[in-house]
């Protein structure tokens, strides 16, 4: 079975067309992408959409062979095309060890369709996150996989109504009517609670989606743990540098009063006998404070540079994920 136009158009829609070769940052080994996700080791010349179609047909050929060799259950055209798009995105090695293939070979096509949704995560700034583009692609592939062909009998769903228990979180009408828009009591109770990994992932996904909707550039709003540590370092360094600056200012004022109006100090109880030892060591004190101020100033600059590097790395990662 060969890939039909529906499957090829699905791949084209989610891969996007690139007439000029661009470096594939996911692999980082000098691999270039051109056409509809075609990989090449050398930067080739620009291609037309007709050339890209030919390259895509060439790329799906080994995928079709993989399906013939590894899938032991009969497939219709839509199921085959959905699998081609799925494998084109996740890679052949991942497909061989995937739950999708395992469920297919068990004869569980519905289980295989549900397993498509396992492949919706990518790493952003080193953290595994569910991404909008992958969720949409998996949904499109799953929909095509489940779409019957003309020769198949379809049970009319008008005769079947889903049970309310499907959701697991169905509320009674009274609960919906009386529920507050924001449950602040629940929020206060959650403040001291340790979140489960699923809750952490859910909140990260919400942050990513909100930032994407508000700004169109999630790399400007996601704050990584490493970035947070750098911010704390900048704050601590700035506070210490400010304290040293205040101390140096006070010492400078004391020296000026001692030189211009010593009677003021004597009026406050600071006699010459009391001030003399400190004045002798004043250059050493000023030098020490100056060196400390220089150290914390450079510390702040180093932390800012580290944070900028983290932001650039994260922006590249987000751009790479968006490219998928």
CORLINVEN-V736264 format. One line per field, one symbol per residue. psi: psi as a letter, one per 30 degrees, with the letter a starting at -180 (. if undefined). burial: + if it has 16 or more other C-alpha atoms within 10 Angstrom, else -. A space follows every 10 residues. Layout:
BEGIN
psi: ???
burial: ???
END
This chain:
BEGIN
psi: klkleeeeee eeefelkjek kkkjfeeghg klklbigkkk fkjllkllee eeeeeeeeef efeeeeeeff kgkkkleeee eeeeeeeeef leeeefglfe eeeeffgiee eeeefeffig llkjhfkkkk keeeeeeeee eeeeefkllf fkkkkkfffk kkkffeefgk kleeeeefkl ekieeeeeef egkkkleeee eeeeeeeeee eeeeffifff fkjleeeeee eeeeeeeeee eeeeeeeeee eeeeeeeeee iffeeefggj leeefeeeee geeeeeeeee eeeeefeeee eeeeeeeeee eeeeeeeeee eef.
burial: --+---++-+ ++-++-+++- +++++----- ++++++++++ --+---+--- -++-++--++ --++-++--- +---+-++++ +++++++++- -+--++-+++ +++++---+- +++-+++-++ ++-++---++ +++++-++++ ++-++-+--- ---------- ---------- ---------- ---------- ---------- +--++-+++- ++-----++- -+-+--+--+ +-++--++-- +--++--+-- +------+-- -+-------- --------+- -----+--++ -++--++-++ --++-++--+ +-+++++++- +---
END
